Amino acid sequence: MSGESGFIDLRINAQEGNNQESFWPSFTDIMTVVVMIFMIAMVVLLLKNIELVHQLRSTMAAEREAMELARSTGEEKESLSLRLMAAENELAIRRMQQLELDESNRDQQRLIVSQGDLIKQLRQQEEMLAQARQQLERENLSLSQRLDRSNERAESLQQDQQNLQRDLRSTREQLESSQAQLASIADDVASLQQLQQSTRDQFENLQQRFSRQSEELQQTKVAMRQSGFRLNTLQGEYDNLKVEYDKLFRPARSPEGRYLVVVRYSKIDGKPRIEFDDGSGAGYQTISRDLLEQRLSALKQRETGGLYIKVVFPENSGLAYNEAWKFTSELHARYDYYSQEQSPPAEPAPTQ
């Protein structure tokens, strides 16, 4: 191969130099391609990073929405927990009722029929009491009117009595003047005696009239007392029936507004086991029956809103139905707000 001077290159390893000169441009091209690939990869990575930043921002916004949703879900969870507690208690009651229904299904049906009849009778009695109350109000109104008339009549009788007294005084004065004139007027003795007799007759008639009016006034007062006594009697019967009606249609038990106490009762190897949770966060504590009574009494005195006793019977508790029912009934009767006895209303005093 010729050089730039046009002469043949006769140097040793001349071909190797030519090969080296052709190698370096090829390497440069390769590096250029590698750099271009690297730059393209960086551009692709930058684009992916921008897309990831957008996704991260959308994810953060979604997280904020999820946090707000979690807050609202927490509030719903609290309300659902209260409903769950009420549902668990209702489930325990339903289990006990199912046991009772399994033992006496026919008795329960008859009891339902009798309760329906009792409700109908109570409604009929309530309607009768409403009618009786309306009738009593009408009678009371008529008695009030009669009393007003009697008062007016008594006032008229008092006025007549006063007039009679004035007439008597005037008659006495006339008698005295007539007796004074007897000594001087002998001729008028017969006419004066007649005048005295007529005056006495008038006086006796007035006294008889006054006696009759007094008896009528006394009879009117007696009738008013009897009507008042009858009104008070019917009012007492209505109050008693209303108390029984309110007891029959009392609202269902609910833990809302009450202090929740959970008692778990079971038997292990024939020995009773009582676990107590007073809601302080300490969890269940195994205690005796006497200590349970003491703590429930203290909580009942402390919590003025009343106690909500939730009795739980675990599965395979080893208890008979009568034992579970007796234990629950005793605790509810002594400490649960729903089963407390209510004092009967005082009877109204009869009208004098």
Backbone hydrogen bonds, N-H to C=O, Kabsch-Sander energy under -0.5 kcal/mol:
donor,donor_aa,acceptor,acceptor_aa,energy
3,G,7,F,-2.0
6,G,3,G,-0.8
9,D,1,M,-1.3
10,L,8,I,-0.7
14,A,11,R,-1.1
17,G,13,N,-1.3
18,N,14,A,-1.4
19,N,15,Q,-1.9
20,Q,16,E,-2.1
21,E,17,G,-2.3
22,S,18,N,-1.7
23,F,19,N,-1.2
24,W,20,Q,-1.6
26,S,22,S,-0.9
27,F,23,F,-2.1
28,T,24,W,-2.3
29,D,25,P,-2.4
30,I,26,S,-2.1
31,M,27,F,-2.7
32,T,28,T,-2.6
33,V,29,D,-2.5
34,V,30,I,-2.5
35,V,31,M,-3.1
36,M,32,T,-2.6
37,I,33,V,-2.7
38,F,34,V,-2.8
39,M,35,V,-2.8
40,I,36,M,-2.9
41,A,37,I,-2.7
42,M,38,F,-2.6
43,V,39,M,-2.7
44,V,40,I,-2.7
45,L,41,A,-2.8
46,L,42,M,-2.8
47,L,43,V,-2.6
48,K,44,V,-2.5
49,N,45,L,-2.8
50,I,46,L,-2.6
51,E,47,L,-2.3
52,L,48,K,-2.7
53,V,49,N,-2.4
54,H,50,I,-2.2
55,Q,51,E,-2.5
56,L,52,L,-2.8
57,R,53,V,-2.6
58,S,54,H,-2.6
59,T,55,Q,-2.5
60,M,56,L,-2.6
61,A,57,R,-2.5
62,A,58,S,-2.4
63,E,59,T,-2.4
64,R,60,M,-2.5
65,E,61,A,-2.5
66,A,62,A,-2.5
67,M,63,E,-2.6
68,E,64,R,-2.4
69,L,65,E,-2.6
70,A,66,A,-2.3
71,R,67,M,-2.3
72,S,68,E,-2.5
73,T,69,L,-2.5
74,G,70,A,-2.5
75,E,71,R,-2.2
76,E,72,S,-2.5
77,K,73,T,-2.3
78,E,74,G,-2.2
79,S,75,E,-2.2
80,L,76,E,-2.7
81,S,77,K,-2.3
82,L,78,E,-2.1
83,R,79,S,-2.3
84,L,80,L,-2.8
85,M,81,S,-2.7
86,A,82,L,-2.5
87,A,83,R,-2.8
88,E,84,L,-3.0
89,N,85,M,-2.7
90,E,86,A,-2.5
91,L,87,A,-2.4
92,A,88,E,-2.6
93,I,89,N,-2.5
94,R,90,E,-2.6
95,R,91,L,-2.4
96,M,92,A,-2.3
97,Q,93,I,-2.8
98,Q,94,R,-2.5
99,L,95,R,-2.4
100,E,96,M,-2.4
101,L,97,Q,-2.7
102,D,98,Q,-2.4
103,E,99,L,-1.6
104,S,100,E,-2.4
108,Q,104,S,-1.5
109,Q,105,N,-2.1
110,R,106,R,-2.4
111,L,107,D,-2.4
112,I,108,Q,-2.5
113,V,109,Q,-2.5
114,S,110,R,-2.8
115,Q,111,L,-2.7
116,G,112,I,-2.4
117,D,113,V,-2.5
118,L,114,S,-2.8
119,I,115,Q,-2.8
120,K,116,G,-2.4
121,Q,117,D,-3.0
122,L,118,L,-3.0
123,R,119,I,-2.6
124,Q,120,K,-2.9
125,Q,121,Q,-3.3
126,E,122,L,-2.8
127,E,123,R,-2.7
128,M,124,Q,-3.1
129,L,125,Q,-3.1
130,A,126,E,-2.6
131,Q,127,E,-2.8
132,A,128,M,-3.3
133,R,129,L,-3.1
134,Q,130,A,-2.6
135,Q,131,Q,-2.9
136,L,132,A,-3.1
137,E,133,R,-2.5
138,R,134,Q,-2.6
139,E,135,Q,-3.2
140,N,136,L,-3.4
141,L,137,E,-2.6
142,S,138,R,-2.9
143,L,139,E,-3.2
144,S,140,N,-2.7
145,Q,141,L,-2.6
146,R,142,S,-3.0
147,L,143,L,-3.2
148,D,144,S,-2.7
149,R,145,Q,-2.8
150,S,146,R,-3.2
151,N,147,L,-3.2
152,E,148,D,-2.8
153,R,149,R,-2.9
154,A,150,S,-3.4
155,E,151,N,-3.0
156,S,152,E,-2.6
157,L,153,R,-2.9
158,Q,154,A,-3.2
159,Q,155,E,-2.7
160,D,156,S,-2.9
161,Q,157,L,-3.2
162,Q,158,Q,-2.8
163,N,159,Q,-2.6
164,L,160,D,-3.1
165,Q,161,Q,-3.1
166,R,162,Q,-2.8
167,D,163,N,-3.0
168,L,164,L,-3.5
169,R,165,Q,-3.0
170,S,166,R,-3.0
171,T,167,D,-3.1
172,R,168,L,-3.5
173,E,169,R,-2.7
174,Q,170,S,-2.6
175,L,171,T,-3.4
176,E,172,R,-3.2
177,S,173,E,-2.8
178,S,174,Q,-3.0
179,Q,175,L,-3.5
180,A,176,E,-2.1
181,Q,177,S,-1.7
182,L,178,S,-0.9
183,A,179,Q,-0.6
185,I,181,Q,-2.9
186,A,184,S,-0.6
189,V,186,A,-1.2
192,L,188,D,-2.1
193,Q,189,V,-2.4
194,Q,190,A,-2.2
195,L,191,S,-2.3
196,Q,192,L,-2.6
197,Q,193,Q,-2.6
198,S,194,Q,-2.7
199,T,195,L,-2.3
200,R,196,Q,-2.8
201,D,197,Q,-2.5
202,Q,198,S,-2.6
203,F,199,T,-2.6
204,E,200,R,-2.8
205,N,201,D,-2.7
206,L,202,Q,-2.6
207,Q,203,F,-2.3
208,Q,204,E,-2.6
209,R,205,N,-2.5
210,F,206,L,-2.5
211,S,207,Q,-2.3
212,R,208,Q,-2.6
213,Q,209,R,-2.4
214,S,210,F,-2.0
215,E,211,S,-2.2
216,E,212,R,-2.4
217,L,213,Q,-2.2
218,Q,214,S,-2.1
219,Q,215,E,-2.6
220,T,216,E,-2.2
221,K,217,L,-1.9
222,V,218,Q,-2.2
223,A,219,Q,-2.4
224,M,220,T,-1.9
225,R,221,K,-2.2
226,Q,222,V,-2.5
227,S,223,A,-2.3
228,G,224,M,-2.5
229,F,225,R,-2.6
230,R,226,Q,-2.4
231,L,227,S,-2.5
232,N,228,G,-2.4
233,T,229,F,-2.2
234,L,230,R,-2.5
235,Q,231,L,-2.3
236,G,232,N,-2.2
237,E,233,T,-2.2
238,Y,234,L,-2.5
239,D,235,Q,-2.3
240,N,236,G,-2.3
241,L,237,E,-2.4
242,K,238,Y,-2.3
243,V,239,D,-2.2
244,E,240,N,-2.2
245,Y,241,L,-2.6
246,D,242,K,-2.6
247,K,243,V,-2.2
248,L,244,E,-2.0
249,F,245,Y,-1.9
250,R,247,K,-0.9
258,R,255,P,-1.9
259,Y,306,G,-2.2
260,L,258,R,-0.7
261,V,308,Y,-2.3
262,V,277,D,-2.3
263,V,310,K,-2.9
264,R,275,E,-2.8
265,Y,263,V,-0.5
265,Y,312,V,-2.3
266,S,273,R,-1.9
267,K,317,S,-2.7
268,I,271,K,-2.7
271,K,268,I,-1.6
273,R,266,S,-3.1
274,I,287,I,-0.6
275,E,264,R,-2.8
276,F,285,Q,-2.8
277,D,262,V,-2.4
285,Q,276,F,-2.0
287,I,274,I,-2.0
287,I,285,Q,-0.6
292,L,288,S,-2.0
293,E,289,R,-2.3
294,Q,290,D,-2.2
295,R,291,L,-2.4
296,L,292,L,-2.5
297,S,293,E,-2.3
298,A,294,Q,-2.3
299,L,295,R,-2.6
300,K,296,L,-2.3
301,Q,297,S,-2.0
302,R,298,A,-2.0
303,E,299,L,-3.0
304,T,302,R,-0.9
306,G,303,E,-1.1
307,L,335,Y,-0.6
308,Y,259,Y,-2.8
309,I,307,L,-0.6
310,K,261,V,-3.1
310,K,308,Y,-0.6
311,V,309,I,-0.6
312,V,263,V,-2.9
312,V,310,K,-0.5
317,S,314,P,-0.8
324,A,320,A,-2.3
325,W,321,Y,-2.7
326,K,322,N,-2.5
327,F,323,E,-2.4
328,T,324,A,-2.4
329,S,325,W,-2.7
330,E,326,K,-2.3
331,L,327,F,-2.0
332,H,328,T,-2.6
333,A,329,S,-2.7
334,R,330,E,-1.7
335,Y,331,L,-2.5
336,D,331,L,-0.9
336,D,332,H,-0.7
337,Y,307,L,-2.6
339,S,336,D,-0.5
340,Q,337,Y,-0.7
